[in-house]
Amino acid sequence: MRSRWSPSVFDASHELDDGELALLLEAARWAPTCGNAQPAQFLVCRRGDEAHQVLVRHLSRGNTGWVPRASAVLLVGAQIAPDESGEGGYKPFHADYDTGQAVAHLTLQAVASGLVSHQFAGFDHDAVAAELGVPDHVRLLAGIAVGVPGDPAEVSERDAERESKPRRRRPLERTAYAGRWGRPWLA
Ligand SMILES: Cc1cc2nc3c(=O)[nH]c(=O)nc-3n(C[C@H](O)[C@H](O)[C@H](O)COP(=O)(O)O)c2cc1C
């Protein structure tokens, strides 16, 4: 878990095989969910395929340099209402929570598989949903770029610099409380 992070320099020549992708998706599929509703769904886009080209067209500016280089992008949706056959979507309040947890499992499986991942929400969700046929009962939430680290010399200065920026977190005493919400939990 300590070695998971979100790199911005991917190796643009690396390919993921189906077995590696399946392992990531299985990790997400087996995550716990409220009432076992299993809202998380994924659209697998490999670098250069048609769906990937659609996504790349709709990336926000800050993501255009690094996302397209990743071996694959998994677009993440949460089922928030029953599908056409009345299946699933029966825990809409928890759908985003459950989907995020499924993705967390996937990102840790990526580390275990020797891969890296970087999630992103910076793209035109409505345009991508419309062009890739995301149904109304699924809310498109994010993408997960997956691959292996690349050479910083091959990317823009901005993306290369991001690689070496220190990772920061709010201190634990402003994250975990005891006795009453807001009162720091102290070990
Ligand atoms: C839902 C979500 C959306 C994100 N969107 C973007 C994004 O659009 N562009 C980007 O460069 N990083 C994005 N990130 C990555 C975060 O900035 C990153 O996870 C955070 O800074 C912590 O860094 P770490 O993952 O290396 O620990 C996103 C992460 C999540 C979970």
The ligand as an SDF file (V2000), in Angstrom:
LIG
                    3D

 31 33  0  0  0  0  0  0  0  0999 V2000
  -11.6270   10.6750   -8.1700 C   0  0  0  0  0  0  0  0  0  0  0  0
  -10.2350   11.1740   -8.5090 C   0  0  0  0  0  0  0  0  0  0  0  0
  -10.0790   12.1060   -9.5170 C   0  0  0  0  0  0  0  0  0  0  0  0
   -8.7990   12.5580   -9.8770 C   0  0  0  0  0  0  0  0  0  0  0  0
   -8.6690   13.4110  -10.9430 N   0  0  0  0  0  0  0  0  0  0  0  0
   -7.4290   13.7360  -11.3910 C   0  0  0  0  0  0  0  0  0  0  0  0
   -7.2660   14.4710  -12.6010 C   0  0  0  0  0  0  0  0  0  0  0  0
   -8.2350   14.8120  -13.2920 O   0  0  0  0  0  0  0  0  0  0  0  0
   -5.9960   14.7570  -12.9960 N   0  0  0  0  0  0  0  0  0  0  0  0
   -4.8900   14.3740  -12.2650 C   0  0  0  0  0  0  0  0  0  0  0  0
   -3.7720   14.6580  -12.6870 O   0  0  0  0  0  0  0  0  0  0  0  0
   -5.0310   13.6430  -11.1400 N   0  0  0  0  0  0  0  0  0  0  0  0
   -6.2610   13.3030  -10.6740 C   0  0  0  0  0  0  0  0  0  0  0  0
   -6.4020   12.5150   -9.5620 N   0  0  0  0  0  0  0  0  0  0  0  0
   -5.2010   12.0440   -8.8210 C   0  0  0  0  0  0  0  0  0  0  0  0
   -5.0540   12.7430   -7.4920 C   0  0  0  0  0  0  0  0  0  0  0  0
   -4.6590   14.0820   -7.6880 O   0  0  0  0  0  0  0  0  0  0  0  0
   -4.0670   11.9550   -6.6250 C   0  0  0  0  0  0  0  0  0  0  0  0
   -4.5780   10.6880   -6.3480 O   0  0  0  0  0  0  0  0  0  0  0  0
   -3.7880   12.6780   -5.3120 C   0  0  0  0  0  0  0  0  0  0  0  0
   -3.1270   13.8810   -5.5510 O   0  0  0  0  0  0  0  0  0  0  0  0
   -2.9650   11.8240   -4.3510 C   0  0  0  0  0  0  0  0  0  0  0  0
   -1.7670   11.3970   -4.9530 O   0  0  0  0  0  0  0  0  0  0  0  0
   -1.3460    9.8610   -4.9130 P   0  0  0  0  0  0  0  0  0  0  0  0
   -2.4270    9.0920   -5.6470 O   0  0  0  0  0  0  0  0  0  0  0  0
   -0.0400    9.7940   -5.6160 O   0  0  0  0  0  0  0  0  0  0  0  0
   -1.2880    9.4330   -3.4870 O   0  0  0  0  0  0  0  0  0  0  0  0
   -7.6610   12.0690   -9.1690 C   0  0  0  0  0  0  0  0  0  0  0  0
   -7.8340   11.1220   -8.1560 C   0  0  0  0  0  0  0  0  0  0  0  0
   -9.0950   10.6590   -7.8310 C   0  0  0  0  0  0  0  0  0  0  0  0
   -9.2420    9.6090   -6.7530 C   0  0  0  0  0  0  0  0  0  0  0  0
  1  2  1  0
  2  3  1  0
  2 30  2  0
  3  4  2  0
  4  5  1  0
  4 28  1  0
  5  6  2  0
  6  7  1  0
  6 13  1  0
  7  8  2  0
  7  9  1  0
  9 10  1  0
 10 11  2  0
 10 12  1  0
 12 13  2  0
 13 14  1  0
 14 15  1  0
 14 28  1  0
 15 16  1  0
 16 17  1  0
 16 18  1  0
 18 19  1  0
 18 20  1  0
 20 21  1  0
 20 22  1  0
 22 23  1  0
 23 24  1  0
 24 25  2  0
 24 26  1  0
 24 27  1  0
 28 29  2  0
 29 30  1  0
 30 31  1  0
M  END
$$$$
